């Protein structure tokens, strides 16, 4: 029973931390959410499915077109 309560408590703390991070960010967005940022996830050099950013580009296209 103690293990279950500890697990629930840690999960609640994690969700609260994520909620505070989203609340404190301008626009409620996570930084660096493009998959093209990670060479481990994007081995073929494809563009991001969300904004179209290529791995060689620095800024997200969604931010510049809005």
N, C-alpha and C positions, 0 to 999 in steps of 0.2 A: 504494500500500500504506500509506503514511503517513497519507493521508486517511481510509482505512477504520479504522485503529487509533485515530486521533484521534476519529473519530465514535463508535466503540464506547466509548472512554474517557469521552467527555462524556455519553453515554447512561447508562453505569454510574454516573457521578457524580450524575446527575440522579435516578436510581432510588434511590441511597443516601440522597440528601437527602430525598426523599419518605418513605422508610422511617424515617429518623430523626425526621422531623416527626410521623409517625403514632405512632411508639413513644413519643415524649415527651409527646404529648397525652393527657389523661385520657380514657379510653374509646376512644382511637384514632380520633376523628372529626375531620374538617376543620371549621373554623369557617365559617359562612355558606354552607352548601351548598344552601339553598333557592333555587329559581329565582325566587321572588317577591321576592328581595332586589334583583335587577337589573332596572331599567326597560327595558333593551335587550332582554332575553329575554322579559319579561312585559309586553307592551304593552297587553293587554286587561284586566289587573288580576285574573287568575285566581288561585285558591288553589294552594298548593304541592301537588304530587302525592304527596310523601313524608309530610308532616305535616298538611296542610290549612291552613297559615298564610296569611292574606291579606296583601297588600302593606302595608296600613295598620297591621298588628299588629307589635309589636316582637319578641316572643319566639316561638320555635318551639313549636307545640302539642305536639310529641312530647316535649319536655323537661318541660312542665308536667303532662302526663297520666301520665308514668311514675312 
